[in-house]
Amino acid sequence: MASKPLEAEVARATLSMRVSSLISNQLARGKVGVEVVASQLHMSRYTLHKKLRREGRTFARLLEEVRRKQALTYMQDRTKPLVEIAEQLGFSELSAFSRAFKRWMGTSPAEYRSVRLS
């Protein structure tokens, strides 16, 4: 359960910041969906998309940003298998995670670990 000061801080944050926080929490529990996040914010999927668009953001972009940040954090633990990281980030399989990681970082997850984290 979140603490009261954190709840107040999230309430004052921009919608995109609140959505990113909710995405992060949902990823910790499994796959994340726009419908779940929208319902947590007490709005429809359409309203969420419309309000994010006003901030110049999209749900898909926020999800990708959260996944990227978490992936870089998870990659620091060299004992954590890549397949486990892919699952924790809500990817259906390792190959989907590998493609996304290569798009983000310009290298595969395995290469990133061996070169950048050695």
N, C-alpha and C positions, 0 to 999 in steps of 0.2 A: 504494500500500500504506500502511496506517495505521501510525503510529509506536507503539512499545510504551507510552509514557506515555498516549497517547490510548486505546489498547485497554484499559489498566487502568482509566482513568477511566470509560469506557463500561461496563465490567463492574460497577463499583460503582454506576452510575446506576440509577434506577428503571426498570422495564420500559418504561413509557411514554416515558421519555427515550431509552432504547435504540432503541425502535421509531421514534421521531421521527428519530433520527440515521440509521437504516437507510433510512427513507423518503426523507430528503433525498439520501442517496447514490444510491438507485435512481432518483429523479427526474432526477438528473444524467445518467443513462444511458438514460433513456426512461421508459416507463410503469412504474408500481409496482403490485405486487399483494400481497395479504395472504399468499398462498401462498409467495411468494418470501421475504418478510420472516420468516414463521414458520419456513421451512426454514433461514434464516440464523441463527435463534435455536435451532435444533435442537429444534423442537417442532411439533406439528400446528397447523393453522389453528384448530381447536376449542380447543386448550389456550391458544393465544395470546389468543383472544377471552375465554376464561374468566379468565385472569390479568389482562388489561387491565380487565375488568369489576370485579375486586377493587379496582383502583385508581380505579374510577369513570370509566374512559375507554373509548373505542371506537377501533377502527382507523380508521374513517371520519372521526371527529372529529380524530384526530391527523394524518391525511392532509390534511384541510382546513386545519388550523393551519399545517402546514409549507408548503402551497401559498400560503396567505395571506401568510406572512412572506416567502417567496421572491418572490412577486408584487410586494410593496412594494419590495423591493430591486431587482428587475429594472426596475420602472417608473422608477427614478431615472435610468436611461440612456435619455434621450429619443431616441437614435438607433436603439434596438432596436425593431423593429416589434412591434406587439401580437400578430400571428399567431405570431411567433417565441417570445414570452413564453408564449403559450398552449401551444405545442408543448413548450417546456422544462418546463412544469408538468404535462405529461401529459394535457392536455385534448384531446379528439378534434377539436375545431374551435374557432374564435375565438368563436363565439356561446356555447358552453358556458362558456368562460373569462369572457366579458363578463357573463353571468348570475351566475356565482359572485362575480366582483369587485363587482358591484352589490350583491349580498347582503352581502358583507363590509364594503364602504365606503360604501354608500348612493348611489353614483354610478357611471357607466360608466367604464371605463379611460381612454377618450379625454377625458372631462370632468375626471377626476382629474388627468391630465397637464396639461391646459390651465389649470385653476384652481389646483390645489394646488402644482404644481411650476413655476409661472411666476415 
